[in-house]
Amino acid sequence: MNSSLSSRAHAAATDNEVLLSVEDLSVAYRVDGQDVAALADVSFSLRRGETTALLGESGSGKSTIAGSIAGNLADAARASGRIRFAQHDLLRLSERELRPLRGTEIGYVPQNPARSLDPLIPIGLQLEETLRVHGLREPSGARQARILGLLQRVGFRDPAAVARRYPHELSGGMQQRVLIAIALTFTPRILIADEPTSALDVTVQKAILDLIDQRKAEDRTAVLLVTHDIGVAAERSQNVVVLRHGRIVEAGPTDRVLRAPQHEYTRQLLRDVPGADAGRRAPRAPAIPGIPAPAIRLNGVSVDYASRRGPAHRAVNDVSFSVKPGTTLAIVGESGSGKTTTARAIARFVAPSAGEIEVRDAAGALLAPDRERAFRRRVQYVYQNPYLSLNPRHRIQTVLAEPLRAFEIGDARSRQARIEALLDMVALPQSALARRARELSGGQLQRVAIARALAAEPSILVLDEPVSALDVTVQAQILRLLEGLQAELGLTYLFISHDLAVVRRIADEIAVMHEGRIVEHGPTEQVYLHPAHAYTRQLLDAVPDLPASALDNALPAGDSTLAAVA
């Protein structure tokens, strides 16, 4: 760090200085003529050079706090209290007064990169726009060097190529890195990171969090970290604020709160962390006696994507594996490793460039390529983001009826009975049928997505990051749901994930992908306890850990009750 002795002395003298103070913050949203409270009397402060983590389940108010500070709450929101920053009360500033602070004094990394990046503008131009909006005037060469440097700092190996790409040409993790680069374009005194690593694999997550920590240390930035990953909070924050139903239930130094939680809800959050109950799937008897034909078999499969700028890009390279009926194979790897492309090839959303893929139904019959309708009924896909995969204007009744009509299953009476049974399977109340998708929480929506996938009675579910966007309590509920459904229905799962703790909990076998190839494949515990490949060891080393005492002080293992789906 190139700083003078006087500046270092000043930084030392101002360590722990309060940069931002939230005082009695309350927020309500106007819905159908009534005020719905989102936050009530929230108070805490952000200190120079420290990270404060906001923890809590979906709907607890974490993102509302972040939006209040950044000044980007919805028009229907009504906020009271004070947010003091640099002699300003941010709640009293107009949009025109807030605009110069955003991006320069207050950096903000939003949660959903797909909604935050302009799909029609190349990445480099979007970074350049940030520089221009805030009045940075540099020669073109210097400006381009700055842009490439920012992309390189957030982990891109070929920043020049990324700068030329459009957002849809990047994976979700790569898009998130671009957002972090935009937030760090200047030197903000406050950095708000709203789930900044929820879409990232553990190695990229570590690199991004290391980068944020480096900026925090060098620039004495105060970081507000909104996260559902308690391991990340334990490793990266100095202070933690635990929220439930819009109120603070516990707050203080991270070490004290997580090692000796005082509130029952904090203990439950710790108990619901994957790994709190030994973190592994119990050994199971073979799902089908004997040696049945594999439900899924890949032999030498490669997938190429055409490029307008040069030779085709090989996303999957000579991949071979098989999945036994009634078991779970998890594919793990960093962003861009080819795991989702492999899943999409199995689901016949993309065609392999080489090799062969065989998929069989529950009876062991081969689903031939020319039997597209039969294939679609027996192989269903559950997407990472239910907000994007479900029509927000449709009622849940319509969402669940659609596959039954499409496959011409039953008559009106039997379809209704099936819909009601599906809700029971995923532990949702019958009253949910009258609600629209946009009215449900993320955990409830993912349950609906699973119910829709089960409607046509498939034998195989391809689950693409199905819990990565969920808080730990809802995540634990969904994983227990998937385990129960598999045991009851004999389903075969192909489970795509970057979360190795989740994978250990649900998978029978693991395949590790790196740069389009499988580098290791074996039983879950063997891969975890005795990894053979250096890349697998790197993934495991990057997983954030909770202190053992935090797990010792959690509630005894059992079903979650505090955050039951309403």
C-alpha positions as CSV (number, residue, x, y, z in Angstrom):
1,M,0.0,0.0,0.0
2,N,1.5,3.4,-1.1
3,S,0.6,5.6,1.8
4,S,2.6,8.2,3.8
5,L,3.5,7.9,7.5
6,S,1.1,10.7,8.3
7,S,-1.8,9.0,6.5
8,R,-1.0,5.7,8.3
9,A,-0.9,7.5,11.6
10,H,-4.2,9.2,10.8
11,A,-5.8,5.8,9.9
12,A,-4.6,4.4,13.3
13,A,-6.0,7.3,15.2
14,T,-9.4,6.9,13.6
15,D,-9.6,3.2,13.9
16,N,-13.1,2.2,15.1
17,E,-14.5,5.6,14.2
18,V,-18.3,5.3,13.6
19,L,-18.9,6.2,9.9
20,L,-22.6,5.4,9.8
21,S,-25.2,5.2,12.5
22,V,-28.7,3.7,12.1
23,E,-31.1,5.0,14.8
24,D,-34.6,3.6,15.4
25,L,-35.1,2.8,11.7
26,S,-38.6,1.6,10.9
27,V,-39.9,0.8,7.4
28,A,-43.4,0.0,6.2
29,Y,-44.7,-0.9,2.8
30,R,-48.1,0.4,1.6
31,V,-49.9,-2.7,0.2
32,D,-53.6,-2.6,-0.8
33,G,-54.2,0.5,1.2
34,Q,-52.6,-0.9,4.4
35,D,-49.1,-0.4,5.9
36,V,-47.1,-3.7,6.3
37,A,-44.2,-3.3,8.7
38,A,-40.8,-4.5,7.4
39,L,-38.5,-3.0,10.0
40,A,-39.2,-1.8,13.6
41,D,-36.8,0.3,15.7
42,V,-33.6,-1.0,14.3
43,S,-30.4,0.6,15.6
44,F,-26.7,-0.2,15.0
45,S,-23.5,1.4,13.7
46,L,-20.8,0.8,11.1
47,R,-17.2,1.4,12.1
48,R,-14.2,2.3,10.0
49,G,-12.3,-0.8,8.9
50,E,-14.9,-3.3,10.3
51,T,-17.4,-5.6,8.7
52,T,-20.9,-5.9,10.2
53,A,-23.0,-8.8,9.1
54,L,-26.7,-8.9,8.9
55,L,-28.1,-12.4,9.5
56,G,-31.7,-13.6,9.4
57,E,-34.1,-15.7,7.4
58,S,-35.8,-14.5,4.2
59,G,-38.1,-11.6,4.9
60,S,-36.4,-10.6,8.2
61,G,-35.5,-7.1,6.8
62,K,-31.9,-7.5,5.9
63,S,-32.2,-6.2,2.4
64,T,-34.6,-3.4,3.5
65,I,-31.9,-2.1,5.8
66,A,-29.4,-2.1,2.9
67,G,-31.9,-0.4,0.6
68,S,-32.6,2.2,3.3
69,I,-28.9,3.2,3.5
70,A,-28.4,3.1,-0.2
71,G,-31.6,5.1,-0.8
72,N,-33.1,2.7,-3.3
73,L,-36.3,1.5,-1.4
74,A,-39.4,1.0,-3.4
75,D,-41.8,3.9,-3.9
76,A,-44.3,2.2,-1.6
77,A,-41.9,2.2,1.3
78,R,-42.2,4.7,4.2
79,A,-39.2,5.0,6.4
80,S,-38.7,6.8,9.8
81,G,-35.8,7.2,12.2
82,R,-32.3,8.4,11.2
83,I,-29.4,7.1,9.2
84,R,-26.4,9.4,10.0
85,F,-23.5,9.6,7.6
86,A,-21.0,12.3,7.0
87,Q,-23.1,15.0,8.7
88,H,-26.2,13.9,6.6
89,D,-29.3,12.1,7.6
90,L,-29.7,9.9,4.5
91,L,-33.4,9.5,5.1
92,R,-33.9,13.2,4.6
93,L,-31.9,13.6,1.4
94,S,-33.6,13.9,-1.9
95,E,-32.7,11.7,-4.8
96,R,-30.6,14.5,-6.3
97,E,-28.7,14.9,-3.1
98,L,-28.1,11.2,-2.7
99,R,-26.9,10.6,-6.2
100,P,-23.3,12.1,-5.7
101,L,-22.9,9.8,-2.7
102,R,-23.8,6.6,-4.4
103,G,-20.8,4.8,-6.0
104,T,-18.3,7.2,-4.5
105,E,-18.9,7.5,-0.8
106,I,-21.4,4.5,-0.6
107,G,-20.7,1.5,-2.7
108,Y,-23.6,-1.0,-3.3
109,V,-23.4,-4.6,-4.5
110,P,-27.0,-5.7,-5.3
111,Q,-28.2,-9.3,-4.8
112,N,-29.4,-10.2,-8.3
113,P,-26.9,-9.6,-11.1
114,A,-29.3,-10.7,-13.8
115,R,-31.6,-7.7,-12.9
116,S,-28.8,-5.2,-12.3
117,L,-26.7,-5.4,-15.5
118,D,-28.0,-4.0,-18.8
119,P,-28.3,-7.0,-21.2
120,L,-27.7,-4.8,-24.3
121,I,-24.4,-3.2,-23.2
122,P,-21.0,-4.9,-23.1
123,I,-19.4,-5.2,-19.7
124,G,-16.6,-2.8,-20.4
125,L,-19.0,0.0,-21.4
126,Q,-21.0,-0.5,-18.3
127,L,-17.9,0.0,-16.1
128,E,-17.0,3.0,-18.3
129,E,-20.5,4.4,-17.7
130,T,-19.9,4.3,-14.0
131,L,-16.7,6.4,-14.4
132,R,-18.4,8.9,-16.6
133,V,-21.5,9.3,-14.4
134,H,-19.3,10.3,-11.5
135,G,-17.3,12.8,-13.6
136,L,-14.0,10.9,-14.0
137,R,-12.2,12.4,-17.0
138,E,-9.2,10.4,-18.2
139,P,-7.6,9.7,-21.6
140,S,-9.1,6.7,-23.4
141,G,-6.1,4.5,-22.8
142,A,-5.9,5.2,-19.1
143,R,-9.7,4.6,-18.8
144,Q,-9.4,1.3,-20.5
145,A,-6.5,0.3,-18.3
146,R,-8.5,1.2,-15.2
147,I,-11.5,-0.9,-16.4
148,L,-9.3,-4.0,-17.2
149,G,-7.5,-3.6,-13.8
150,L,-10.9,-3.6,-12.0
151,L,-12.0,-6.8,-13.8
152,Q,-8.6,-8.5,-13.1
153,R,-8.9,-7.6,-9.4
154,V,-12.2,-9.5,-9.0
155,G,-10.7,-12.6,-10.5
156,F,-11.1,-12.6,-14.3
157,R,-8.2,-14.3,-16.0
158,D,-8.9,-12.6,-19.3
159,P,-10.3,-9.2,-18.5
160,A,-10.1,-7.9,-22.0
161,A,-12.3,-10.7,-23.3
162,V,-14.8,-10.2,-20.4
163,A,-15.0,-6.4,-21.2
164,R,-16.2,-7.3,-24.7
165,R,-18.9,-9.7,-23.6
166,Y,-22.5,-9.1,-22.9
167,P,-24.0,-10.1,-19.5
168,H,-25.9,-13.1,-20.9
169,E,-22.6,-14.5,-22.1
170,L,-21.4,-14.7,-18.5
171,S,-22.3,-17.2,-15.8
172,G,-24.2,-16.0,-12.7
173,G,-21.0,-16.0,-10.7
174,M,-19.1,-14.0,-13.3
175,Q,-22.0,-11.5,-13.4
176,Q,-21.7,-11.0,-9.7
177,R,-18.0,-10.3,-10.0
178,V,-18.8,-7.6,-12.5
179,L,-21.2,-6.0,-10.0
180,I,-18.5,-6.0,-7.3
181,A,-16.0,-4.4,-9.7
182,I,-18.5,-1.6,-10.4
183,A,-19.0,-1.1,-6.6
184,L,-15.3,-0.8,-6.1
185,T,-14.6,1.5,-9.0
186,F,-14.0,4.4,-6.6
187,T,-13.0,4.2,-2.9
188,P,-16.3,4.1,-1.0
189,R,-16.2,4.8,2.7
190,I,-19.2,2.4,3.1
191,L,-19.6,-0.8,1.1
192,I,-23.0,-2.4,1.2
193,A,-22.8,-6.0,0.0
194,D,-26.2,-7.6,-0.3
195,E,-25.6,-11.3,-0.6
196,P,-22.5,-10.6,-2.7
197,T,-21.3,-14.3,-2.9
198,S,-24.6,-16.2,-2.9
199,A,-24.2,-17.1,-6.6
200,L,-20.5,-17.9,-6.3
201,D,-18.6,-21.2,-5.8
202,V,-16.4,-21.4,-2.8
203,T,-13.1,-20.6,-4.5
204,V,-14.4,-17.5,-6.2
205,Q,-16.3,-16.6,-3.0
206,K,-13.0,-16.7,-1.1
207,A,-11.3,-14.6,-3.7
208,I,-14.1,-12.0,-3.6
209,L,-14.3,-11.9,0.2
210,D,-10.5,-11.6,0.3
211,L,-10.7,-8.7,-2.1
212,I,-13.4,-6.9,0.1
213,D,-11.2,-7.6,3.1
214,Q,-8.2,-6.1,1.3
215,R,-10.1,-3.0,0.4
216,K,-11.4,-2.7,3.9
217,A,-7.9,-3.0,5.4
218,E,-6.2,-0.6,2.9
219,D,-8.9,2.1,2.7
220,R,-10.5,1.6,6.2
221,T,-13.8,1.0,4.5
222,A,-16.8,0.0,6.7
223,V,-18.6,-3.0,5.2
224,L,-22.2,-4.0,5.7
225,L,-22.5,-7.6,4.7
226,V,-25.9,-9.0,4.1
227,T,-25.6,-12.8,4.0
228,H,-27.4,-16.0,4.8
229,D,-24.1,-17.9,5.0
230,I,-23.3,-18.0,8.7
231,G,-19.8,-19.5,7.9
232,V,-19.0,-16.4,5.9
233,A,-20.2,-14.1,8.7
234,A,-18.2,-16.0,11.2
235,E,-15.0,-15.8,9.2
236,R,-15.3,-12.3,7.7
237,S,-17.2,-10.0,10.1
238,Q,-16.3,-8.3,13.4
239,N,-19.9,-7.6,14.4
240,V,-23.2,-9.4,13.7
241,V,-26.8,-8.2,13.8
242,V,-29.4,-11.0,13.9
243,L,-32.8,-10.1,12.6
244,R,-36.2,-11.8,12.7
245,H,-39.5,-10.3,11.6
246,G,-37.9,-6.9,11.1
247,R,-36.5,-6.6,14.6
248,I,-33.1,-7.1,16.1
249,V,-33.1,-10.2,18.4
250,E,-29.3,-10.2,19.1
251,A,-26.3,-8.1,18.2
252,G,-22.7,-7.8,19.2
253,P,-19.2,-8.9,18.4
254,T,-19.3,-11.9,16.0
255,D,-17.2,-14.1,18.2
256,R,-19.4,-13.6,21.2
257,V,-22.8,-13.9,19.4
258,L,-21.9,-17.1,17.5
259,R,-19.9,-18.8,20.3
260,A,-22.4,-18.0,23.1
261,P,-25.8,-17.1,21.4
262,Q,-28.3,-15.8,23.9
263,H,-31.5,-15.9,21.8
264,E,-33.3,-19.1,20.8
265,Y,-33.6,-17.9,17.2
266,T,-29.8,-17.4,16.9
267,R,-29.2,-20.9,18.1
268,Q,-31.7,-22.3,15.6
269,L,-29.9,-20.5,12.7
270,L,-26.7,-22.2,13.9
271,R,-28.4,-25.5,14.1
272,D,-29.8,-25.2,10.5
273,V,-26.3,-24.6,9.0
274,P,-25.3,-27.5,6.8
275,G,-22.8,-29.4,8.9
276,A,-24.4,-28.7,12.2
277,D,-25.7,-32.2,12.4
278,A,-22.4,-33.9,11.4
279,G,-23.1,-32.6,7.9
280,R,-23.3,-35.8,6.0
281,R,-25.9,-38.1,4.5
282,A,-26.6,-41.2,6.5
283,P,-25.6,-44.4,4.7
284,R,-28.5,-45.9,2.8
285,A,-29.4,-49.3,1.5
286,P,-29.5,-49.6,-2.3
287,A,-32.6,-47.9,-3.6
288,I,-33.2,-50.8,-6.1
289,P,-32.0,-54.3,-5.3
290,G,-29.5,-56.0,-7.7
291,I,-27.5,-54.1,-10.3
292,P,-30.1,-52.1,-12.3
293,A,-29.2,-50.1,-15.5
294,P,-28.0,-46.6,-14.7
295,A,-30.8,-43.9,-14.6
296,I,-28.3,-41.6,-16.3
297,R,-25.2,-42.5,-18.3
298,L,-22.8,-40.2,-20.1
299,N,-20.0,-41.5,-22.3
300,G,-17.4,-39.1,-23.7
301,V,-19.8,-36.2,-23.8
302,S,-18.5,-32.8,-25.0
303,V,-20.5,-29.6,-25.6
304,D,-19.3,-26.7,-27.8
305,Y,-20.7,-23.2,-27.9
306,A,-20.3,-21.3,-31.2
307,S,-18.7,-17.9,-30.9
308,R,-19.1,-14.9,-33.1
309,R,-15.5,-13.8,-32.3
310,G,-13.5,-16.9,-32.9
311,P,-13.4,-20.7,-32.6
312,A,-16.1,-22.5,-30.7
313,H,-15.8,-22.6,-26.9
314,R,-15.7,-26.1,-25.4
315,A,-17.8,-25.9,-22.2
316,V,-17.8,-29.7,-21.5
317,N,-14.9,-31.9,-22.5
318,D,-15.1,-35.7,-22.7
319,V,-17.3,-36.2,-19.6
320,S,-18.3,-39.8,-18.6
321,F,-20.3,-40.9,-15.5
322,S,-23.4,-42.8,-14.5
323,V,-26.1,-42.3,-11.8
324,K,-27.7,-45.2,-10.1
325,P,-31.6,-45.2,-9.9
326,G,-32.9,-43.7,-6.7
327,T,-29.6,-42.0,-5.7
328,T,-28.1,-38.5,-5.9
329,L,-25.1,-37.5,-7.8
330,A,-23.8,-34.0,-7.1
331,I,-21.7,-32.1,-9.6
332,V,-19.6,-29.4,-8.0
333,G,-17.1,-26.9,-9.4
334,E,-16.4,-23.3,-9.8
335,S,-18.4,-20.9,-12.0
336,G,-17.8,-21.7,-15.6
337,S,-16.6,-25.3,-14.9
338,G,-19.3,-26.8,-17.1
339,K,-21.5,-28.3,-14.4
340,T,-24.7,-26.5,-15.5
341,T,-24.0,-27.1,-19.2
342,T,-23.7,-30.8,-18.3
343,A,-27.0,-30.7,-16.6
344,R,-28.6,-29.0,-19.5
345,A,-27.2,-31.6,-21.9
346,I,-28.7,-34.3,-19.8
347,A,-32.1,-32.5,-19.8
348,R,-31.8,-32.1,-23.6
349,F,-31.8,-28.3,-23.5
350,V,-28.5,-28.3,-25.4
351,A,-27.2,-31.0,-27.8
352,P,-23.8,-32.7,-27.2
353,S,-21.1,-32.1,-29.8
354,A,-19.7,-35.5,-29.2
355,G,-20.4,-38.6,-27.1
356,E,-23.6,-40.2,-26.0
357,I,-26.2,-39.6,-23.2
358,E,-28.6,-42.4,-22.1
359,V,-31.5,-41.6,-19.7
360,R,-33.9,-44.3,-18.4
361,D,-37.3,-44.1,-16.7
362,A,-38.2,-45.7,-13.4
363,A,-38.9,-49.0,-15.1
364,G,-35.4,-49.0,-16.7
365,A,-36.7,-48.3,-20.2
366,L,-34.5,-46.2,-22.4
367,L,-36.0,-42.7,-23.2
368,A,-35.1,-42.5,-26.9
369,P,-34.2,-39.2,-28.5
370,D,-37.3,-39.3,-30.7
371,R,-39.6,-39.7,-27.7
372,E,-39.4,-36.0,-26.7
373,R,-42.8,-35.9,-25.0
374,A,-42.1,-39.0,-22.9
375,F,-38.7,-37.6,-22.0
376,R,-40.0,-34.3,-20.8
377,R,-42.5,-36.0,-18.6
378,R,-39.9,-38.3,-16.9
379,V,-37.1,-35.8,-16.6
380,Q,-37.9,-32.5,-14.9
381,Y,-35.6,-29.4,-14.2
382,V,-35.7,-27.3,-11.1
383,Y,-34.0,-23.9,-11.6
384,Q,-31.8,-21.9,-9.3
385,N,-34.1,-18.8,-9.2
386,P,-37.8,-19.5,-8.8
387,Y,-38.5,-15.8,-9.2
388,L,-37.4,-16.1,-12.8
389,S,-38.8,-19.6,-13.5
390,L,-42.3,-19.0,-12.3
391,N,-44.7,-16.5,-13.8
392,P,-45.2,-13.8,-11.1
393,R,-48.7,-13.0,-12.3
394,H,-50.1,-16.6,-12.2
395,R,-51.8,-18.0,-9.2
396,I,-50.2,-21.2,-7.8
397,Q,-53.3,-23.1,-8.9
398,T,-52.5,-22.2,-12.5
399,V,-48.7,-22.9,-12.1
400,L,-49.4,-26.5,-10.8
401,A,-52.2,-27.2,-13.3
402,E,-50.1,-26.3,-16.3
403,P,-47.9,-29.4,-16.6
404,L,-51.0,-31.7,-16.0
405,R,-52.8,-30.0,-18.9
406,A,-49.6,-30.1,-21.1
407,F,-49.2,-33.8,-20.6
408,E,-52.9,-34.5,-20.8
409,I,-52.9,-36.2,-17.4
410,G,-56.3,-36.9,-15.9
411,D,-59.6,-35.0,-16.0
412,A,-60.5,-31.8,-14.1
413,R,-61.4,-33.7,-10.9
414,S,-58.3,-35.9,-10.8
415,R,-56.1,-32.9,-11.7
416,Q,-57.4,-30.9,-8.8
417,A,-56.8,-33.8,-6.4
418,R,-53.2,-34.1,-7.8
419,I,-52.6,-30.4,-7.2
420,E,-53.8,-30.6,-3.7
421,A,-51.6,-33.7,-3.1
422,L,-48.6,-31.9,-4.5
423,L,-49.0,-29.1,-2.0
424,D,-49.1,-31.6,0.8
425,M,-45.9,-33.2,-0.6
426,V,-44.0,-30.0,-0.3
427,A,-45.6,-28.9,3.0
428,L,-47.5,-25.9,1.7
429,P,-51.0,-25.0,2.9
430,Q,-54.0,-25.4,0.5
431,S,-54.5,-21.6,0.8
432,A,-51.4,-21.1,-1.2
433,L,-53.3,-22.1,-4.4
434,A,-55.1,-18.7,-4.4
435,R,-51.9,-16.7,-4.1
436,R,-49.8,-15.3,-6.9
437,A,-46.2,-16.3,-7.3
438,R,-45.0,-12.8,-6.5
439,E,-46.8,-12.9,-3.2
440,L,-44.7,-15.8,-1.8
441,S,-41.2,-15.9,-0.2
442,G,-38.2,-17.4,-1.9
443,G,-38.5,-20.6,0.2
444,Q,-42.2,-21.0,-0.6
445,L,-41.6,-20.3,-4.3
446,Q,-38.9,-23.0,-4.4
447,R,-41.4,-25.4,-2.9
448,V,-43.8,-24.5,-5.6
449,A,-41.1,-25.1,-8.2
450,I,-40.4,-28.6,-6.8
451,A,-44.2,-29.3,-6.7
452,R,-44.5,-28.3,-10.4
453,A,-41.6,-30.5,-11.3
454,L,-43.3,-33.5,-9.5
455,A,-46.7,-32.9,-11.1
456,A,-46.1,-35.2,-14.1
457,E,-44.6,-38.0,-11.9
458,P,-41.0,-37.9,-13.2
459,S,-38.4,-40.4,-12.2
460,I,-35.4,-37.9,-12.5
461,L,-35.0,-34.4,-11.2
462,V,-32.2,-32.2,-12.4
463,L,-31.7,-29.6,-9.6
464,D,-29.6,-26.6,-10.6
465,E,-28.5,-24.8,-7.5
466,P,-31.9,-25.3,-5.9
467,V,-31.0,-23.8,-2.5
468,S,-28.2,-21.4,-3.2
469,A,-30.4,-18.3,-2.9
470,L,-32.1,-19.4,0.4
471,D,-31.3,-18.6,4.0
472,V,-30.1,-21.5,6.1
473,T,-33.4,-22.2,7.8
474,V,-35.4,-22.4,4.6
475,Q,-32.4,-24.2,3.0
476,A,-32.5,-26.9,5.7
477,Q,-36.3,-27.3,5.2
478,I,-35.9,-27.7,1.4
479,L,-33.1,-30.3,1.8
480,R,-35.1,-32.3,4.2
481,L,-38.0,-32.1,1.8
482,L,-35.9,-33.4,-1.1
483,E,-34.6,-36.3,1.0
484,G,-38.1,-37.2,2.1
485,L,-39.4,-37.1,-1.5
486,Q,-36.6,-39.2,-2.8
487,A,-37.2,-41.9,-0.1
488,E,-40.9,-41.9,-0.7
489,L,-40.9,-41.7,-4.6
490,G,-37.6,-43.4,-5.5
491,L,-36.5,-40.3,-7.4
492,T,-33.0,-40.0,-9.0
493,Y,-31.4,-36.6,-8.5
494,L,-28.7,-34.8,-10.4
495,F,-27.8,-32.0,-8.0
496,I,-25.7,-29.0,-9.2
497,S,-24.2,-26.9,-6.5
498,H,-21.3,-24.8,-5.5
499,D,-22.0,-25.3,-1.8
500,L,-19.9,-28.2,-0.6
501,A,-21.6,-28.4,2.8
502,V,-25.0,-28.8,1.1
503,V,-23.6,-31.4,-1.2
504,R,-22.2,-33.4,1.6
505,R,-25.6,-33.5,3.3
506,I,-27.7,-34.7,0.3
507,A,-25.4,-36.5,-2.2
508,D,-24.5,-40.2,-2.4
509,E,-21.7,-39.5,-4.9
510,I,-19.8,-36.4,-6.0
511,A,-18.3,-35.5,-9.4
512,V,-15.9,-32.6,-9.3
513,M,-15.6,-30.5,-12.5
514,H,-12.9,-28.1,-13.5
515,E,-12.5,-26.4,-16.8
516,G,-15.1,-28.7,-18.5
517,R,-13.6,-32.0,-17.3
518,I,-14.4,-34.3,-14.3
519,V,-11.2,-34.4,-12.2
520,E,-12.6,-36.6,-9.4
521,H,-15.7,-38.8,-8.9
522,G,-16.5,-41.1,-6.0
523,P,-18.6,-41.7,-2.9
524,T,-19.3,-38.5,-1.0
525,E,-17.4,-39.2,2.2
526,Q,-14.4,-40.6,0.3
527,V,-14.2,-37.4,-1.7
528,Y,-14.5,-35.2,1.4
529,L,-12.2,-37.1,3.7
530,H,-9.6,-38.3,1.2
531,P,-9.6,-36.0,-1.9
532,A,-7.3,-37.3,-4.6
533,H,-7.1,-34.2,-6.8
534,A,-5.4,-30.9,-6.0
535,Y,-8.4,-29.0,-7.2
536,T,-10.8,-30.9,-4.9
537,R,-8.5,-30.1,-2.0
538,Q,-8.6,-26.4,-3.1
539,L,-12.4,-26.4,-3.0
540,L,-12.5,-28.0,0.4
541,D,-9.9,-25.6,1.8
542,A,-12.0,-22.6,0.7
543,V,-15.2,-23.6,2.5
544,P,-15.9,-21.2,5.4
545,D,-16.0,-22.9,8.8
546,L,-18.0,-22.1,11.9
547,P,-16.1,-22.4,15.2
548,A,-16.8,-25.7,16.9
549,S,-18.1,-24.0,20.0
550,A,-20.8,-22.3,17.9
551,L,-22.2,-25.7,16.9
552,D,-21.8,-27.0,20.4
553,N,-24.0,-24.2,21.7
554,A,-26.7,-24.6,19.0
555,L,-30.0,-26.3,19.9
556,P,-30.1,-30.1,19.7
557,A,-30.7,-31.4,16.2
558,G,-34.3,-31.7,15.1
559,D,-36.8,-30.2,12.8
560,S,-37.0,-26.4,12.5
561,T,-40.1,-25.0,14.0
562,L,-39.5,-21.3,14.3
563,A,-39.5,-20.6,10.6
564,A,-42.2,-22.9,9.4
565,V,-43.6,-22.0,6.0
566,A,-46.9,-20.2,6.4
